[in-house]
């Protein structure tokens, strides 16, 4: 991401922009950046969308980019659940890109030359450009800075890569503008009439008072209800529209053989960590000791209070150098911590930087050499701000003279704006005020100038040695042997019998998507999911799967294809509702023959409950769940007339309306129309994409290839 450089704050803003405007710059930029070749032909196709192929390698590049952005923004580890989320997000971006691009081409939407020029150098440039050239003092767009940068790009001294980055950026803006125009065609067609405004107003403000009597479905035991095929068929046919499956789902059953660490395994690791602790006490090179003895070889760094895990945070800031804490258990490991050093340092450091990209400079060494050359120019009297504008690939800070927000010893920027790379932070804290230094981080080569160092804060350097609590080979071999023996006794028809015979517990994983990575109780289950999507219903696995500290044996129990599901596929799912429908007939009969609410309640053995001030827009009956069908019926009824029995969510109701209280007439519908229109507008972008996806012909191979 060349535009924003190394700041996580900037990375986070870009990611938020991409997600929030999926129809705009993020979606379109990938088509533009790849010159329209994002969906080029390839031997390995992730999907085929309306006849166009989605190459797996290009998808994986985008997936890697999004994963890195997530890491930079959140600082979180990438769990199987997060992996699944990022994969799904990347897929939706990819699909949306292709579908939207086709619609734009089909409609002939363009951005003319004058319009494009106005987006860049007009009085009201595109917001993305305005943000890059904002005066930090006033917060206003600074056209002089933009003109200065454009003049520089047109000069012979501007690097070719800077010109290319700017050109790519402008193409992205133009493509985003096309997407905006496309959405305008949709949103400008949205209209709210006066009748809709009146209905919405009354739904929120018209009050009803009524009395009801209710017989709960739970009053009839489930065991006393027999369900026939006709009962299921009737319910299924009446609700068929609810059973549309957006993507294929599969379910499997499995048994698990636990290979978690035994008491003996844990005791052996405790003995090891005790021995390490004694040696740790005598160590004179704590950094080297951690590298040799720790599973997690984290470099030692000074940290201020609040950065360590809570138990260490409270202990280490009140201890003397050399203090040992532990052994203790944390995160599935035995750990021992040592206070390696204590000192006071600056509370915050203010810097500016120029970022050089090794990829465009011919490697890290050449990027460092270029940084050194620019450093000499600045030392010779050249303006840092001018050099930043000319050379920095971090355009966000370059437009501000290279300035970035102050940050603390842990790299956290003021105001929670993001986090600085560790190499940048450490070097800035060691440098003298005013010093120019060259530092390499994961984001490139930085030429840094330390502008200011403020305050004083106590920091500690804590060395931690960890030993994961893992199962021994003996424990794992015993569990695997049991799993292998169980698998050897299975046939396609005796799974349940063998489970019962061995006294095992059968578990289920229901409605698993083809791209799932982690499932409830089964982290890192990708291999199992791939198997499930290659198997046929009733198939057994031909091998023992290893999932975390479990060995599992699986059987595919159900396949729900994309499209309208059959009665057989949803039978288990709809059984409670079918049972309630059968109960409803029995309960409704108890109200028969009554002419008043009191008679109905007496005949059924129920209570009459009065209710006041219910509105149609919020169909909550006090003390019960939402009852949409019941409240809807109430607002469609005449006062003082006993209703027919109504099948609600919780039971069967009869009611009588005492009366309605109408609100004051809606004198001006403008505000009401605006509120409804705003809701329509917010939904429209997502619904447009959903409609395009529903109408697309997609051959999806993700289950087999990811």
C-alpha positions in Angstrom: 0.0 0.0 0.0 2.3 2.8 -1.3 -0.1 5.6 -0.5 0.0 5.6 3.2 3.3 4.1 4.1 4.1 2.5 7.4 1.5 4.0 9.7 -1.1 1.6 11.1 -3.3 4.5 11.6 -3.2 5.1 7.8 -3.6 1.4 7.1 -6.7 1.3 9.3 -8.2 4.2 7.6 -7.6 2.7 4.2 -9.2 -0.6 5.3 -12.2 1.2 6.8 -12.6 3.1 3.6 -12.4 0.0 1.5 -15.0 -1.9 3.6 -17.3 1.1 4.0 -17.3 2.0 0.3 -17.1 -1.5 -1.2 -18.8 -0.2 -4.3 -16.3 2.5 -4.7 -12.5 2.8 -4.7 -11.6 -0.5 -3.1 -13.7 -2.6 -5.5 -12.7 -0.7 -8.6 -9.0 -0.2 -7.8 -8.1 -3.8 -8.2 -9.5 -3.9 -11.7 -7.6 -0.7 -12.6 -4.4 -1.6 -10.9 -4.2 -4.9 -12.7 -5.0 -3.2 -16.0 -8.2 -5.2 -16.3 -6.4 -8.5 -16.0 -7.6 -9.4 -12.5 -9.8 -12.0 -14.0 -7.4 -13.2 -16.7 -7.4 -16.8 -17.8 -5.5 -19.2 -15.6 -5.1 -23.0 -15.3 -6.3 -22.9 -11.6 -9.7 -21.2 -11.4 -11.2 -20.2 -8.0 -14.5 -19.5 -9.7 -16.2 -18.7 -13.0 -18.7 -15.8 -12.8 -21.0 -15.3 -15.8 -18.4 -17.0 -18.0 -15.4 -15.0 -16.6 -12.7 -16.8 -14.7 -11.3 -15.8 -11.3 -7.7 -17.1 -11.1 -6.7 -18.6 -7.8 -3.3 -16.9 -7.7 -4.7 -13.4 -8.1 -7.3 -14.1 -5.4 -4.5 -15.3 -3.1 -2.6 -12.1 -3.6 -5.6 -10.1 -2.6 -6.2 -12.4 0.3 -2.6 -11.9 1.5 -2.9 -8.1 1.2 -6.2 -8.0 3.2 -4.7 -10.3 5.8 -1.6 -8.1 6.2 -3.9 -5.0 6.4 -5.9 -6.7 9.2 -2.7 -7.5 11.1 -1.5 -3.9 10.8 -4.8 -2.4 11.8 -5.8 -4.7 14.7 -2.6 -6.2 15.9 -4.5 -9.4 16.5 -3.3 -12.9 15.7 -4.9 -14.6 12.7 -7.1 -17.3 14.2 -9.1 -19.8 12.0 -12.2 -17.7 12.6 -10.5 -14.5 11.4 -9.0 -16.4 8.4 -12.5 -17.4 7.5 -13.8 -13.9 7.9 -11.0 -12.4 5.7 -11.5 -15.1 3.0 -15.2 -14.3 2.9 -14.6 -10.6 2.8 -12.1 -11.0 0.0 -14.4 -13.2 -2.0 -17.2 -10.7 -1.7 -14.9 -7.9 -2.8 -13.7 -10.0 -5.8 -17.3 -10.9 -6.8 -18.5 -7.3 -6.4 -15.6 -6.0 -8.4 -16.4 -8.1 -11.4 -20.2 -7.7 -11.3 -20.1 -3.9 -10.8 -17.4 -3.5 -13.5 -19.7 -5.3 -16.0 -22.7 -3.2 -15.1 -20.7 0.0 -15.6 -19.4 -1.1 -19.0 -22.9 -2.3 -20.1 -24.4 1.2 -19.2 -21.5 3.1 -20.9 -20.8 5.1 -17.8 -17.7 7.3 -18.3 -15.8 10.2 -16.6 -15.0 12.9 -19.2 -11.7 14.8 -19.4 -13.0 18.1 -18.0 -14.7 16.2 -15.2 -11.5 14.3 -14.4 -9.5 17.5 -14.4 -12.0 19.1 -12.0 -11.7 16.2 -9.6 -7.9 16.9 -9.3 -7.3 20.6 -9.7 -10.8 22.1 -9.4 -12.0 24.3 -6.5 -13.6 21.2 -4.9 -11.3 18.3 -5.6 -12.1 14.7 -4.8 -12.1 14.1 -1.0 -9.2 11.7 -1.3 -7.0 14.4 -2.8 -8.2 17.0 -0.4 -7.3 14.8 2.5 -3.8 14.3 1.2 -3.2 18.0 0.9 -4.8 19.4 4.1 -3.1 22.1 6.1 -2.5 20.4 9.6 -2.8 23.8 11.3 -6.2 24.7 9.8 -7.6 21.4 8.8 -8.5 22.9 5.4 -7.5 21.8 1.9 -4.3 23.6 0.8 -4.5 24.1 -3.0 -1.0 25.6 -3.0 0.5 22.3 -1.6 -1.4 20.3 -4.3 -0.1 22.7 -7.1 3.5 22.4 -5.7 3.3 18.6 -5.8 1.8 18.6 -9.3 4.6 20.9 -10.5 7.2 18.6 -8.9 5.7 15.6 -10.7 6.0 17.4 -14.0 9.6 18.2 -13.4 12.5 16.0 -14.6 13.7 15.3 -11.1 10.6 13.5 -10.1 11.2 9.7 -9.9 9.4 7.5 -12.4 7.8 5.4 -9.7 6.3 8.6 -8.0 4.8 9.6 -11.4 3.4 6.1 -11.8 1.9 6.0 -8.3 0.1 9.3 -8.9 -1.2 8.1 -12.3 -2.5 4.9 -10.7 -4.1 6.9 -7.9 -5.9 9.1 -10.4 -7.2 6.2 -12.4 -8.6 4.7 -9.1 -10.4 8.0 -8.5 -11.9 8.0 -11.9 -13.1 4.4 -11.6 -14.5 5.2 -8.2 -16.4 8.1 -9.8 -17.9 5.7 -12.3 -19.1 3.5 -9.4 -20.6 6.6 -7.7 -22.5 7.4 -10.9 -23.8 3.9 -11.2 -25.1 4.0 -7.7 -26.6 7.5 -8.4 -28.7 5.9 -11.1 -30.2 3.6 -8.5 -30.5 6.0 -5.6 -32.0 8.8 -7.7 -34.8 6.5 -8.6 -35.8 6.0 -5.0 -39.0 7.9 -4.1 -41.1 8.1 -1.0 -44.7 9.3 -1.5 -47.0 11.0 0.9 -49.0 7.8 1.6 -45.9 5.9 2.6 -44.9 8.8 5.0 -48.4 8.8 6.5 -48.4 5.0 7.0 -44.9 5.2 8.6 -46.0 8.0 10.9 -49.1 6.2 12.1 -47.2 2.9 12.6 -45.0 4.7 15.0 -47.6 6.8 16.8 -51.1 5.3 16.6 -51.8 3.5 19.9 -54.1 0.6 20.6 -55.6 -0.7 23.8 -56.8 -4.4 23.8 -57.4 -7.4 26.0 -56.1 -10.9 25.1 -56.2 -14.5 26.4 -53.4 -16.9 25.4 -52.7 -20.6 25.6 -49.0 -21.4 25.5 -47.7 -24.1 23.1 -45.7 -25.4 26.0 -49.0 -26.4 27.8 -49.1 -29.4 25.6 -46.1 -31.8 26.1 -44.2 -32.5 22.9 -44.5 -36.2 23.5 -48.3 -36.1 23.2 -48.1 -34.6 19.7 -47.9 -37.0 16.7 -46.8 -35.4 13.4 -48.0 -36.8 10.1 -46.5 -36.4 6.6 -49.4 -34.2 5.7 -48.5 -31.9 8.6 -45.0 -31.5 7.3 -46.0 -31.1 3.7 -48.6 -28.5 4.6 -46.1 -26.4 6.5 -43.4 -26.8 3.9 -45.6 -25.7 1.0 -46.8 -22.7 3.0 -43.3 -21.6 3.8 -41.4 -22.8 0.8 -40.0 -19.3 0.1 -38.1 -19.3 3.4 -36.0 -22.3 2.4 -33.8 -20.8 -0.2 -30.2 -21.8 0.4 -27.8 -19.0 -0.8 -24.8 -21.4 -0.9 -24.2 -25.1 -0.5 -24.0 -26.4 3.1 -22.8 -29.7 4.4 -23.1 -31.4 7.7 -21.0 -34.2 9.2 -20.9 -36.3 12.4 -17.7 -37.2 14.2 -16.2 -38.8 17.2 -13.1 -37.4 18.9 -10.2 -39.1 20.7 -8.6 -36.7 23.1 -4.8 -36.2 22.8 -4.6 -33.3 25.3 -1.6 -33.3 27.6 -1.9 -35.8 30.5 -1.2 -35.0 34.1 2.2 -36.7 33.6 2.9 -34.5 30.6 2.1 -31.4 32.5 4.2 -32.5 35.4 7.2 -33.2 33.2 7.0 -29.7 31.6 6.7 -28.2 35.1 9.9 -29.9 36.1 11.6 -28.5 32.9 10.5 -24.9 33.6 11.6 -25.2 37.3 15.1 -26.1 36.0 15.1 -23.3 33.6 14.0 -20.9 36.3 17.1 -21.7 38.4 19.4 -21.1 35.4 17.5 -17.9 34.5 18.2 -16.5 37.9 22.0 -16.8 37.3 21.9 -15.6 33.6 23.9 -12.5 32.7 22.6 -12.3 29.1 18.9 -12.4 29.4 18.3 -11.8 25.7 20.5 -14.7 24.7 18.9 -16.9 27.4 15.4 -16.3 25.9 16.6 -17.1 22.4 18.1 -20.4 23.5 15.5 -21.6 26.0 12.1 -20.0 25.0 9.6 -21.4 22.6 8.5 -17.9 21.7 11.7 -16.0 21.0 10.5 -12.4 21.5 13.2 -9.7 21.3 13.5 -7.8 24.5 12.2 -4.2 24.4 11.4 -1.5 27.0 7.7 -1.2 27.7 5.7 1.2 29.8 3.1 0.3 32.3 0.0 -1.2 30.8 1.8 -2.9 27.9 2.5 -6.2 29.8 0.0 -8.9 30.6 -1.8 -7.8 33.9 0.0 -10.2 36.3 3.4 -9.1 35.1 2.4 -5.4 34.8 1.6 -5.2 38.5 4.7 -7.2 39.6 7.5 -5.8 37.4 6.9 -2.1 38.0 7.3 -2.6 41.7 10.4 -4.8 41.6 14.1 -4.4 41.3 16.3 -5.5 38.4 16.8 -9.3 38.4 13.4 -10.1 39.9 12.0 -13.4 38.9 8.2 -14.0 38.5 6.9 -17.5 38.1 6.7 -20.1 36.9 3.1 -19.5 36.1 0.6 -20.8 33.5 -0.6 -18.4 30.8 -2.0 -19.0 27.3 -1.4 -22.8 27.5 2.2 -22.5 28.5 4.4 -22.5 31.6 6.2 -19.2 31.8 8.9 -17.6 33.9 9.6 -13.9 33.6 12.7 -11.9 34.7 13.0 -8.1 35.1 16.0 -7.6 32.8 16.3 -3.8 33.1 14.5 -0.7 34.4 15.0 2.9 33.3 13.3 6.2 32.7 12.8 7.5 29.2 10.8 10.0 27.2 7.0 9.9 27.5 6.7 10.6 23.8 8.8 11.3 20.7 7.9 13.5 17.7 9.4 12.7 14.4 9.1 13.2 10.6 10.2 10.7 8.0 10.8 10.0 4.3 9.9 6.5 3.2 11.8 4.7 0.4 10.3 1.5 -1.2 13.0 -1.2 -1.7 10.8 -2.8 -4.4 11.1 0.3 -6.7 14.7 1.2 -5.7 16.2 -2.1 -6.7 16.5 -3.7 -3.2 17.0 -2.7 0.4 20.7 -1.8 0.0 19.9 0.6 -2.8 17.0 2.1 -0.8 19.4 2.7 2.1 21.9 4.3 -0.2 19.3 6.6 -1.6 18.2 7.5 2.0 21.8 8.3 2.8 22.1 10.5 -0.2 18.9 12.4 0.7 20.2 12.7 4.3 23.3 14.4 3.0 21.2 16.8 1.0 19.2 17.8 4.1 22.4 18.1 6.1 23.7 20.4 3.3 20.7 22.7 3.7 17.9 21.2 1.7 14.4 21.4 3.2 13.2 18.2 4.8 9.6 19.0 3.7 10.8 19.5 0.1 12.7 16.2 0.1 9.7 14.4 1.6 7.4 15.7 -1.1 10.0 14.7 -3.8 11.0 11.3 -2.5 8.7 9.8 0.1 6.3 7.0 -0.9 4.3 7.7 2.2 2.2 10.5 0.5 0.0 11.0 3.6 2.9 12.3 5.6 4.8 13.7 2.7 2.1 16.3 2.1 2.7 17.4 5.7 6.4 17.7 5.4 6.9 14.2 6.6 5.3 14.8 9.9 3.6 12.0 11.9 1.9 12.1 15.3 3.9 11.7 18.5 4.2 8.2 19.8 5.3 6.5 23.1 7.9 3.9 23.8 5.5 1.1 22.7 4.9 2.8 19.4 1.4 3.9 20.2 0.5 7.2 18.6 -1.2 10.0 20.5 -5.0 9.8 20.6 -5.0 6.1 19.7 -4.4 6.8 16.1 -2.4 3.7 15.4 1.0 2.0 16.1 4.5 2.6 14.7 6.7 -0.2 13.6 9.0 -1.4 16.4 12.2 -0.7 14.5 11.1 2.9 13.9 10.1 3.3 17.5 13.3 1.9 19.0 15.6 3.9 16.8 13.7 7.1 17.4 14.0 6.7 21.2 17.7 6.1 21.0 18.5 9.0 18.7 19.3 12.5 19.8 16.9 15.4 19.3 17.4 16.8 15.8 19.4 13.8 14.6 18.9 12.2 11.1 18.8 8.4 11.1 18.2 5.7 8.5 16.1 2.7 9.7 14.7 -0.3 7.9 11.3 -1.8 8.9 8.7 -4.1 7.2 7.3 -1.0 5.4 10.6 0.0 3.8 13.6 2.3 4.5 12.9 5.4 6.6 15.0 8.5 6.8 13.9 9.9 10.2 14.5 13.2 11.9 13.7 13.4 15.7 12.0 16.7 16.3 11.1 16.6 19.9 11.3 14.3 23.0 9.0 15.1 25.9 8.2 14.0 29.4 9.6 11.2 31.5 8.2 7.7 32.2 9.4 4.6 33.9 9.9 1.6 31.5 10.9 -2.0 32.1 12.5 -4.7 29.9 11.0 -8.1 30.8 12.5 -11.3 29.5 10.0 -14.2 29.3 10.7 -17.9 28.8 7.8 -20.1 27.8 7.4 -23.9 27.6 4.1 -24.9 25.9 2.0 -27.5 27.7 1.9 -30.1 25.0 1.1 -33.8 24.9 4.0 -36.2 24.9 4.5 -38.6 22.0 3.3 -41.4 24.2 0.0 -39.6 24.9 -0.5 -38.8 21.3 0.3 -42.4 20.2 -2.2 -43.9 22.5 -5.0 -41.6 21.4 -4.1 -42.0 17.7 -4.0 -45.8 18.1 -7.5 -45.8 19.6 -8.8 -43.6 16.7 -7.2 -45.9 14.1 -8.6 -49.0 15.7 -12.1 -47.4 15.8 -11.8 -46.4 12.1 -10.7 -50.0 11.2 -14.0 -51.4 12.6 -16.3 -49.1 10.7 -18.4 -49.8 7.7 -20.7 -47.4 5.9 -23.7 -48.7 7.9 -22.4 -49.3 11.4 -21.1 -45.9 12.5 -23.8 -45.3 15.2 -23.6 -48.8 16.5 -19.8 -48.7 16.9 -20.1 -45.3 18.6 -22.5 -46.8 21.1 -20.5 -50.0 21.5 -17.3 -48.1 22.3 -19.1 -45.7 24.7 -18.1 -42.6 22.6 -19.9 -39.3 22.2 -21.1 -38.5 18.7 -20.9 -34.8 17.8 -22.3 -32.9 14.8 -21.1 -30.0 12.7 -24.2 -28.7 11.0 -24.5 -26.5 7.9 -20.8 -26.0 7.3 -19.8 -23.6 4.5 -17.2 -24.7 2.0 -14.7 -22.1 3.1 -15.0 -22.6 6.9 -11.7 -22.9 8.7 -12.7 -23.1 12.3 -15.9 -24.7 13.7 -17.4 -24.8 17.2 -15.1 -27.2 19.1 -12.9 -27.8 16.1 -10.2 -25.1 15.4 -8.1 -25.4 12.3 -10.5 -27.8 10.7 -9.9 -26.8 7.1 -8.8 -30.4 6.1 -12.0 -31.8 7.4 -14.1 -29.2 5.6 -12.3 -30.0 2.3 -13.0 -33.7 2.8 -16.7 -32.9 3.5 -17.0 -31.1 0.2 -15.5 -34.0 -1.8 -17.5 -36.8 0.0 -21.0 -38.2 -0.7 -23.7 -38.4 1.8 -23.0 -41.3 4.2 -19.3 -41.5 3.4 -16.8 -42.2 6.1 -13.4 -40.6 6.2 -10.6 -43.0 5.1 -8.1 -41.4 7.5 -7.8 -40.0 11.0 -7.9 -36.2 11.0 -5.8 -34.3 13.5 -7.5 -31.1 14.7 -5.7 -29.4 17.5 -5.3 -31.9 20.3 -8.0 -34.2 19.0 -8.0 -37.1 16.5 -11.4 -37.3 14.8 -13.3 -39.8 12.6 -16.0 -38.2 10.4 -19.1 -39.3 8.5 -20.9 -36.9 6.0 -24.5 -36.8 7.2 -26.2 -34.2 4.9 -25.8 -32.1 1.8 -27.9 -29.0 1.3 -27.5 -27.8 -2.2 -27.7 -24.2 -3.3 -31.3 -23.2 -4.1 -34.6 -24.1 -2.6 -34.1 -26.9 -0.1 -36.2 -30.1 -0.1 -38.6 -31.0 2.7 -36.1 -33.8 3.7 -33.3 -31.2 4.0 -35.3 -28.9 6.3 -37.4 -31.5 8.2 -35.4 -31.4 11.4 -35.2 -27.6 11.2 -39.0 -27.1 10.8 -40.2 -29.9 13.2 -40.7 -27.4 16.2 -42.8 -25.1 14.0 -44.8 -28.0 12.6 -45.4 -29.3 16.1 -46.6 -25.9 17.2 -49.0 -25.8 14.2 -50.5 -29.1 15.3 -50.7 -27.9 18.9 -52.4 -24.7 17.7 -55.3 -26.7 16.3 -55.9 -28.3 19.7 -55.5 -25.1 21.6 -57.7 -23.1 19.3 -60.5 -25.6 19.8 -60.6 -24.7 23.5 -61.7 -21.2 22.6 -64.5 -22.4 20.4 -68.1 -21.2 21.1 -67.2 -18.0 23.0 -68.6 -14.6 22.1 -66.7 -12.5 24.6 -63.0 -12.4 25.7 -64.1 -13.4 29.3 -66.0 -16.4 28.0 -63.1 -17.5 25.8 -60.7 -17.2 28.7 -63.0 -19.1 31.0 -63.6 -22.0 28.5 -59.9 -22.4 27.9 -58.7 -21.9 31.5 -56.7 -18.8 30.6 -56.4 -15.3 32.0 -57.6 -12.1 30.4 -54.7 -9.6 30.1 -55.3 -5.9 29.4 -52.7 -4.0 27.4 -52.3 -0.3 26.7 -50.3 1.9 24.3 -48.9 -0.6 21.8 -47.8 0.7 18.4 -47.7 -1.3 15.1 -44.0 -0.5 14.6 -43.0 -2.2 17.9 -45.1 -5.3 18.2 -43.9 -6.3 21.7 -46.6 -7.6 24.0 -45.4 -6.9 27.6 -44.0 -10.0 29.3 -43.9 -11.9 26.0 -41.8 -12.1 22.9 -42.4 -10.0 19.7 -45.7 -11.1 18.2 -45.8 -9.7 14.7 -48.8 -11.7 13.5 -50.9 -11.0 16.6 -50.2 -7.3 16.7 -50.7 -7.0 12.9 -54.1 -8.7 13.3 -55.0 -6.3 16.2 -54.3 -3.2 14.1 -56.5 -4.7 11.3 -59.4 -5.4 13.6 -62.6 -3.5 14.6 -63.1 -2.5 18.3 -65.3 -4.6 20.6 -65.2 -7.7 18.4 -63.8 -11.0 19.6 -61.1 -12.2 17.3 -60.7 -15.7 15.8 -57.8 -17.7 17.4 -54.4 -16.4 16.0 -51.3 -18.6 16.0 -48.6 -16.5 17.5 -44.9 -17.1 18.2 -45.5 -18.3 21.8 -49.0 -19.6 21.7 -52.6 -19.2 20.4 -54.3 -15.9 21.1 -57.8 -14.5 21.1 -58.2 -10.7 21.6 -60.7 -7.8 21.6 -59.7 -4.3 20.7 -60.9 -1.7 23.2 -60.0 1.2 21.0 -57.4 3.2 19.0 -55.8 6.5 19.8 -54.9 8.3 16.6 -52.0 10.8 16.6 -52.3 14.4 15.5 -52.6 14.6 11.8 -49.3 14.7 9.9 -49.2 18.3 8.8 -45.9 18.2 7.0 -44.7 14.9 5.6 -41.3 16.2 4.6 -39.4 15.0 7.7 -41.1 11.6 7.6 -40.2 11.2 3.9 -36.6 12.2 4.6 -36.3 9.6 7.3 -37.7 6.8 5.2 -35.6 7.9 2.2 -32.4 7.8 4.3 -33.1 4.2 5.4 -33.7 3.3 1.7 -30.5 5.0 0.7 -28.5 3.2 3.4 -29.8 -0.2 2.2 -29.6 0.4 -1.5 -25.9 -0.1 -2.1 -25.9 -3.5 -0.4 -29.1 -4.5 -1.9 -27.9 -3.7 -5.4 -24.9 -5.9 -5.0 -27.1 -8.7 -3.5 -29.3 -8.4 -6.6 -26.3 -8.7 -8.9 -25.0 -11.7 -7.0 -28.4 -13.4 -7.0 -28.7 -13.0 -10.8 -25.1 -14.1 -11.5 -24.1 -17.5 -12.7 -21.3 -18.5 -10.4 -19.3 -21.7 -10.4 -17.6 -21.6 -7.0 -14.6 -23.8 -6.4 -13.5 -22.2 -3.1 -14.4 -25.3 -1.1 -11.8 -27.4 -2.9 -9.1 -24.8 -3.6 -8.8 -22.7 -0.4 
